[in-house]
Every structure is written in structure tokens, then in C-alpha cells.
Amino acid sequence: MTNILRGLTSRHLPCGCVVGVYETYDERVVSIVDVRGDRCEKARHEPGFEEAAAVVLQGPAAPPGGAAN
């Protein structure tokens, strides 16, 4: 289990999911799926799924409500 120190930012992914980027007490930066998008087809995008924040932050953010044009 990850112990969150503070929230840094959040992003809307192209699939519609919302992820939060957090700093942990052990000085890691992680992203955690906060809300699954209605049309998301990625099985791992369940609330609470964690992965390295660099994966989320490297791509452009989609506007709220859907994929970028």
C-alpha cells in the first residue's frame, strides 16, 4: 500500500479516466486512477490502480469529457 504525502496534480487521459499524481512519504511520485472513464476499455484502469507518474505525465492531457482532437 502506498502512503500518500500530498497530491501534486491530476490529468484527464484520452480514454476519459482521471488520474491523480501524488508524492509518497518515501519520495516517489506515482499516479493513481481516481475515476474510470465511462468509455475506457483498459482493464487496468480501475480506481486505485497505481503506476509510475512518468507514464502519465509524458503524454498530452486530454480535455475533460473526452479525447483530444
N, C-alpha and C positions, 0 to 999 in steps of 0.2 A: 504494500500500500504506500502511496506517495503522500508525504506530508507537505502540504502547500504552505509556503510562506506568504506569497502575495500574487495577485493577478497582475499581468503586465499589459495584455491586450486581448482582443478577440477578433476572429475573422469569419466571414461567410465564405464557405467553399463553393466551387462551381456546382457541386451536387446538391446544394441547399443546406447542408449541415452547418452548424455554428460550433467553432472550436474556441476554447479559451487557451491562452498561452500564460503559463504560470512559472514562477520561480519556486523551487523547493528549498527546504532547510539545508539540504546537502549541496546547494549551489548549482543544481541542474536547472535547465529550462525545458519544460515539457509542454506539449499541447494535449488537451483532453477534450473529447467530443462532449459538448454541453447539451446540444439539441440535434437530433437527427432530422434531416430534411425529409419532407413528405415524399419526394420522388427519388431519394437516394437509393441506389442499387448496390452499394458497397456493404457487404455483410459485416465488416469490422467496424463500421461507423455506428456503433451503439453508444448511448450515453455512458461516459466513464472510460471509454477506450482511450488509452494513452500511447503517444509516440513522441519521438524527438521533435522539438519545436522547429528545427531547421527544415523538416519535411513540409510543414505547413507554411512557414514564412518565406520559402523560396519562390513560390508562385504568386501571381497577382490575385488579389482578393476579388471575389465576385460581388456585385451589388446585392443588397438584401432582396430576397424574393426570387432569385434565380441566377442562371448562368450569365456571364458577361457576353456581350455581342461581339 
